Amino acid sequence: MDITSQVNTGWMLTATVAVTLMLPGLALYYGGLSRTKNILNTMMIVFGGFAVTAVLWVLYGYGLTLGNSVGGAGIIGDPIGLFGIQSLLGAETPEGTVPAILIAVFQLIFAGLTVGIIGGAVEGRMKFSTWLIFSGLWATFVYFPVAHWVFAFDSADGSTVGGWIANQLHAIDFAGGTAVHMNAGVAALVLAFFLGKRRDFPHVGRPGNLPIAIVGGGLLLVGWYGFNGGSSGGINDSAGVAVTNTLIAACAGLLGWLIVEQIVRKAATSLGAISGVLAGLVAITPAANSVSPVGAIIIGLLAGVVAFAALSLKEKVGYDDALDAVAIHMFPGIFGTLAIGFLADPASPAGATGIFFGGDWGLLGTQALAIVAVFVYTFVVTALISWLLKVTVGLRVADGTEVTGLDTTLHAETAYDLDDVRS
């Protein structure tokens, strides 16, 4: 392995460790937002969905996502010869690149986290066994194909054909505004509709442990450096710009949310602060290497406002997205992907030119088409999966289980020893 490959591999190993922090981060964030009686179940939802997806990724998900596109159509990768990623062991590493198996595990984490994000919609009312089945089906029929569209690029020598959004449409989605965040948010919306509202919606009580949620959000912020920075594939200009824009957008997202929250609710809350951070992070994810730091500020600020405004849709439209996966992921994901059409800076590593820098409307149209394609596909297929599970194994726990709480009834545990506290 040449020195450039060694350096790039070192960075990707670091990024992989960082992005893995997002798993406990997401579990803590969602767990802290859950009601006390469901905290452990919510954390199990995140870890369980991740585990199912990871196993399927090794068996065939890597091939479906990053394998040579079947028939050169850019729709789905070919898993033949990639079962168990066995063929990646000892594979030659071209000069300046990183081992293929490291890219495989880096992308595995993306897949598992995307499934975990959906779990924010189901707090307190979905069967854990059904959730695990849903995770496997959704990863197979939704995430792997969509990730192929967005993340699989044609090889330089033309031997491997990638996905249609990345290579034929040429939409910009640096680290997953469509494939990860909007994808998961749309699925969360559909699943919330099929599950129905919690028994006491919208008066469902307060989060069980806000400090834990804030710590989880902080871990997500740290992990996002690996999420976005690692998507550069090595130590290069894209990595530096992506990490810089990630931090700036997160800070701007906090300010954007708190400003509008203070105006509307007359209070700037800690939950609002960490929610704004995450909204900014989601929105900058697709645009991390295509906008300037000032562009990142604009995206982050507006993402905080967009996510806050989206909260009110739950009661207006009538879906119970318990932990706001739709508001925090779907809407900022859409916004950030579209914002590239306006704010793409030709001086950035991506080299694209947005409308505000003298570009035409073509880039915005390309970004919008990618959004519509992923939205429609994910909505329809997730609805089919949810319907199938509802009429077969059932989606929702019994009323008594929901009232008592899923921690004790499904997992025979409690997060806190409340009897000891009372005594």
URDA-V989623 format. One record per residue. N is the residue number from 1. RES is the residue in one small letter. NEAR is the number of other ideal C-beta (glycine too) atoms within 8 Angstrom. Layout:
N | RES | NEAR
N | RES | NEAR
This chain:
1 | m | 5
2 | d | 7
3 | i | 5
4 | t | 9
5 | s | 14
6 | q | 9
7 | v | 10
8 | n | 14
9 | t | 12
10 | g | 8
11 | w | 12
12 | m | 15
13 | l | 9
14 | t | 9
15 | a | 14
16 | t | 14
17 | v | 9
18 | a | 14
19 | v | 15
20 | t | 10
21 | l | 13
22 | m | 15
23 | l | 14
24 | p | 9
25 | g | 15
26 | l | 14
27 | a | 14
28 | l | 14
29 | y | 15
30 | y | 18
31 | g | 18
32 | g | 17
33 | l | 14
34 | s | 16
35 | r | 13
36 | t | 10
37 | k | 11
38 | n | 14
39 | i | 15
40 | l | 12
41 | n | 16
42 | t | 16
43 | m | 12
44 | m | 10
45 | i | 15
46 | v | 15
47 | f | 11
48 | g | 12
49 | g | 16
50 | f | 13
51 | a | 9
52 | v | 13
53 | t | 18
54 | a | 11
55 | v | 8
56 | l | 12
57 | w | 15
58 | v | 10
59 | l | 8
60 | y | 9
61 | g | 16
62 | y | 15
63 | g | 14
64 | l | 13
65 | t | 15
66 | l | 11
67 | g | 13
68 | n | 8
69 | s | 17
70 | v | 9
71 | g | 5
72 | g | 6
73 | a | 7
74 | g | 13
75 | i | 11
76 | i | 9
77 | g | 14
78 | d | 11
79 | p | 11
80 | i | 7
81 | g | 7
82 | l | 13
83 | f | 10
84 | g | 6
85 | i | 11
86 | q | 6
87 | s | 7
88 | l | 10
89 | l | 7
90 | g | 2
91 | a | 9
92 | e | 3
93 | t | 9
94 | p | 6
95 | e | 6
96 | g | 8
97 | t | 9
98 | v | 12
99 | p | 9
100 | a | 9
101 | i | 10
102 | l | 12
103 | i | 12
104 | a | 13
105 | v | 9
106 | f | 13
107 | q | 14
108 | l | 14
109 | i | 13
110 | f | 15
111 | a | 17
112 | g | 15
113 | l | 14
114 | t | 15
115 | v | 17
116 | g | 15
117 | i | 15
118 | i | 15
119 | g | 15
120 | g | 16
121 | a | 16
122 | v | 14
123 | e | 16
124 | g | 14
125 | r | 10
126 | m | 12
127 | k | 11
128 | f | 13
129 | s | 7
130 | t | 12
131 | w | 14
132 | l | 11
133 | i | 10
134 | f | 12
135 | s | 13
136 | g | 11
137 | l | 11
138 | w | 14
139 | a | 16
140 | t | 11
141 | f | 9
142 | v | 15
143 | y | 15
144 | f | 15
145 | p | 12
146 | v | 14
147 | a | 15
148 | h | 18
149 | w | 16
150 | v | 16
151 | f | 14
152 | a | 15
153 | f | 8
154 | d | 8
155 | s | 8
156 | a | 4
157 | d | 4
158 | g | 7
159 | s | 5
160 | t | 8
161 | v | 9
162 | g | 12
163 | g | 15
164 | w | 10
165 | i | 15
166 | a | 15
167 | n | 13
168 | q | 7
169 | l | 10
170 | h | 7
171 | a | 13
172 | i | 14
173 | d | 14
174 | f | 16
175 | a | 12
176 | g | 17
177 | g | 18
178 | t | 18
179 | a | 15
180 | v | 15
181 | h | 15
182 | m | 17
183 | n | 17
184 | a | 15
185 | g | 16
186 | v | 14
187 | a | 13
188 | a | 17
189 | l | 14
190 | v | 13
191 | l | 15
192 | a | 14
193 | f | 8
194 | f | 11
195 | l | 12
196 | g | 7
197 | k | 7
198 | r | 11
199 | r | 7
200 | d | 6
201 | f | 8
202 | p | 6
203 | h | 5
204 | v | 9
205 | g | 5
206 | r | 4
207 | p | 10
208 | g | 13
209 | n | 11
210 | l | 10
211 | p | 7
212 | i | 10
213 | a | 17
214 | i | 13
215 | v | 10
216 | g | 17
217 | g | 14
218 | g | 10
219 | l | 14
220 | l | 15
221 | l | 11
222 | v | 10
223 | g | 14
224 | w | 13
225 | y | 13
226 | g | 16
227 | f | 16
228 | n | 16
229 | g | 13
230 | g | 15
231 | s | 13
232 | s | 11
233 | g | 11
234 | g | 13
235 | i | 7
236 | n | 9
237 | d | 6
238 | s | 13
239 | a | 13
240 | g | 8
241 | v | 12
242 | a | 16
243 | v | 11
244 | t | 10
245 | n | 17
246 | t | 16
247 | l | 9
248 | i | 13
249 | a | 17
250 | a | 16
251 | c | 11
252 | a | 17
253 | g | 20
254 | l | 14
255 | l | 12
256 | g | 18
257 | w | 17
258 | l | 13
259 | i | 10
260 | v | 12
261 | e | 13
262 | q | 10
263 | i | 5
264 | v | 7
265 | r | 6
266 | k | 4
267 | a | 6
268 | a | 7
269 | t | 8
270 | s | 7
271 | l | 11
272 | g | 12
273 | a | 13
274 | i | 14
275 | s | 14
276 | g | 17
277 | v | 14
278 | l | 15
279 | a | 19
280 | g | 21
281 | l | 15
282 | v | 15
283 | a | 21
284 | i | 20
285 | t | 18
286 | p | 16
287 | a | 21
288 | a | 16
289 | n | 13
290 | s | 14
291 | v | 16
292 | s | 9
293 | p | 8
294 | v | 6
295 | g | 13
296 | a | 18
297 | i | 11
298 | i | 11
299 | i | 19
300 | g | 20
301 | l | 13
302 | l | 12
303 | a | 20
304 | g | 20
305 | v | 12
306 | v | 13
307 | a | 19
308 | f | 17
309 | a | 8
310 | a | 11
311 | l | 9
312 | s | 7
313 | l | 10
314 | k | 13
315 | e | 7
316 | k | 6
317 | v | 6
318 | g | 6
319 | y | 11
320 | d | 12
321 | d | 14
322 | a | 13
323 | l | 11
324 | d | 11
325 | a | 16
326 | v | 17
327 | a | 14
328 | i | 14
329 | h | 16
330 | m | 16
331 | f | 13
332 | p | 16
333 | g | 19
334 | i | 12
335 | f | 13
336 | g | 17
337 | t | 17
338 | l | 12
339 | a | 15
340 | i | 17
341 | g | 15
342 | f | 10
343 | l | 16
344 | a | 18
345 | d | 12
346 | p | 9
347 | a | 4
348 | s | 13
349 | p | 9
350 | a | 10
351 | g | 6
352 | a | 12
353 | t | 10
354 | g | 15
355 | i | 11
356 | f | 5
357 | f | 10
358 | g | 4
359 | g | 11
360 | d | 5
361 | w | 7
362 | g | 7
363 | l | 16
364 | l | 12
365 | g | 9
366 | t | 13
367 | q | 14
368 | a | 10
369 | l | 10
370 | a | 15
371 | i | 13
372 | v | 8
373 | a | 10
374 | v | 17
375 | f | 11
376 | v | 8
377 | y | 11
378 | t | 15
379 | f | 11
380 | v | 8
381 | v | 10
382 | t | 14
383 | a | 10
384 | l | 8
385 | i | 13
386 | s | 13
387 | w | 9
388 | l | 9
389 | l | 14
390 | k | 9
391 | v | 5
392 | t | 6
393 | v | 7
394 | g | 8
395 | l | 10
396 | r | 10
397 | v | 10
398 | a | 6
399 | d | 6
400 | g | 7
401 | t | 10
402 | e | 14
403 | v | 7
404 | t | 8
405 | g | 13
406 | l | 14
407 | d | 14
408 | t | 11
409 | t | 10
410 | l | 11
411 | h | 11
412 | a | 4
413 | e | 7
414 | t | 8
415 | a | 10
416 | y | 6
417 | d | 6
418 | l | 7
419 | d | 6
420 | d | 6
421 | v | 7
422 | r | 5
423 | s | 4
